[in-house]
Amino acid sequence: MRSVPKEEARKMQLGKSFKKLNLLQKTILAILFVLLMIVSFPIVLILIAGLLPTITVMYTDKHNYDKQIIVGCFNIAGVFFYLFGVINKFSEKGSFNMVDDISMLIVMLGMAAVGMFIYNELPNLYVYFKKANYQKRIEKINKRLNKLAEDWGIDINNISLESKD
């Protein structure tokens, strides 16, 4: 028997439960989904306009889950504040005004750019700090070697080279 990863098993289970529905139940679910989108059109409009970078990353990098999560979380953080503005003033005109406002779009889409920047640059920062840490350790070891050489009065490097022969 072949072992299936948890995520794949979950997707298979979701597919099985949806396949168990008959045609009438599937049609009712589709109609309810469309009605929900129509009723909450201002929210859907802000979500679609604001989450374009996340949708793009999900489409282009299907197997890079870390990138999807980081960009998606930062993008949702940018959209979150404006989503509450739409919920407080629930009207289509208000949502169109929000989407037309360039500063709001810059914040919503810019947060996804911040997530992308963090995804691309965090490994480089980690390497930089690790390299600095290792340089400090090497300097500390060299200081110890110099102190030992002063205490013993002989060149430790020559002894180590002679013992290798």
GIJOQUI-V834260 format. One line per field, one symbol per residue. psi: psi as a letter, one per 30 degrees, with the letter a starting at -180 (. if undefined). burial: + if it has 16 or more other C-alpha atoms within 10 Angstrom, else -. A space follows every 50 residues. Layout:
psi: ???
burial: ???
This chain:
psi: kkkkleeeeeeeeeeeeeffkleeeeeeeeeeeeeeeeeheeeeeeeeee geeeeeeeeeiegieeeeeeeeeeeeeefeefeeeeeeijleeeeeeeef jeeeeeeefeeeeeeeeeeefeeeeeeeeeeeeeeeeeeeeeeeeeeeee efgljeeeeeeeff.
burial: ----------------------------------------+++++++--+ ++++--++--------++++++++++-++--++--+--------+--++- ---++-+++++++-++-++------------------------------- ---------------
